[in-house]
């Protein structure tokens, strides 16, 4: 696994005139609302600055969408420990850096193991391709299944996405942006020169000619809330983050990450109050002075960091929503089945993507508010990597079907039971025979449930990353004098790596740029 590294700080990395705005006034007491990954990232970076840091979390455990859902097995036979949110963990250096900010070694708190293969992909023609982060091994897989010309195209594609990452990370992802003018850097010209602002699908097709590899290396556009036919090619950087840099899984499940982050932050003085729901941010003239809880408690604050979904935080906590936030367009949603089963299917890898027959038409259905007629879907089997997450001889299956968000007229109270049967039918015919009968416990989340859990339009992937909702055009993370947003709804965007970065960016709105972090060689 890659590790973080330090080098002597070069002041040139912080160019004159490019210092981002910071909160004004006193910053002695910082109240962070929400112990999701972004809120925890911010707390860990602020913990050693001498400030009082208070984290308020409505749930009884940290993690937010990456929290833990434990369900007892029938008959007192142990429990199933489900991850109800993200299942694909990439860029572990970003987690390691949170611990490094505390002077801690991530390895003392977390045991991360690489997932191999990264994905097992299956296609309507019956073929299967395992996806590997090792470029040579992946090229061999492609050559065996498709042919040598496609393998050569894959190698060229890897060089392209590696350059995307190099040009994007420092200037476009990894720093606070106050104005489009902040993007006027040499790397902007480099991105344009290699086609980063073209559409993703034709750019991928420039390197990969087979429909199967095109899907494998462009489906990540859905993470950004768009079809690969609409997303900018620069979002192929997500393919770099998982399919090239690798996918990892923590012992104990994804919830082990926020659990470890919170424990380390607590060791360094951060105060956590679980089971505490914040109902309002008290502010006057654009300055927050306190937060109020559902029990009537008033907690004074010099700075408030908000980790809830950004539009929900504006509307429900600040009591006002800027016009540009009202106009946001949202990503598709998903139907999620968490199933604890009495059996396992030996053909399943940890992460399995089952592609339906249509491709472009699938996205057209989603964006027009219709359910997929021939769906592509994800099945994750975390017990393939950690059998302790389920009772003995049992399995956990995380089944995700993309769906329209709640801008669609679909009545999920009526449709959900019918759609469950559709999902089970697809599982039965895609390598999981007997799945329905093997279910011992299950937990279903529909777009309506996502909304009830605080996600605008029932969209767990937040607002879509269209051009005018990307970079400096995405809602900023600073409001008024001393309210800071963090999480997927603000800059830089969606995904575990991005929300971890957003936590650091939130902290830097309070402390100013971190010169040690700015000098990191791995960036």
Secondary structure, 3 states (H helix, E strand, C coil): CCCCCCCCCCHHHCCCCCCCCCCCCCCCEEEEECCEHHHHHHHHHHCCCCCEEEEEECCCCCEHHHCEEEEECHHHCCEEEEECCCCCECCHHHHHHHHHHCCCCHHHCCCEEECCCCEEEECCCCCEEEECCCHHHHHHHHHHHCCHHHHHHHHHHHHHHHHHHHHHHHHHHCCCCCCHHHHCCHHHHHHHHCCCCCEHHHHHHHHCCCHHHHHHCCHHHHHHCCCCCCCEHHHHHHHHHHHHCCCEEECCCCHHHHHHHHHHHHHCCCEEEECCCEEEEEEECCEEEEEEECCCCEEECCEEEECCCHHHHHHHHHCCCCHHHHCCCECCEEEEEEEEECCCCCCCCCEEEECCCCCHHHHHHHHCCCCCCCCCEEEECHHHCCHHHCCCCCEEEEEEEEECCCCCCCCHHHHHHHHHHHHHHHHHCCCCCCHHHHEEEEEEECHHHHHHCCCHHHCCCCECCCHHHCHHHCCCCEECCCEEECCCCCCCCCCHHHHHHHHHHHHHHHHCCCHHHHCCCCC
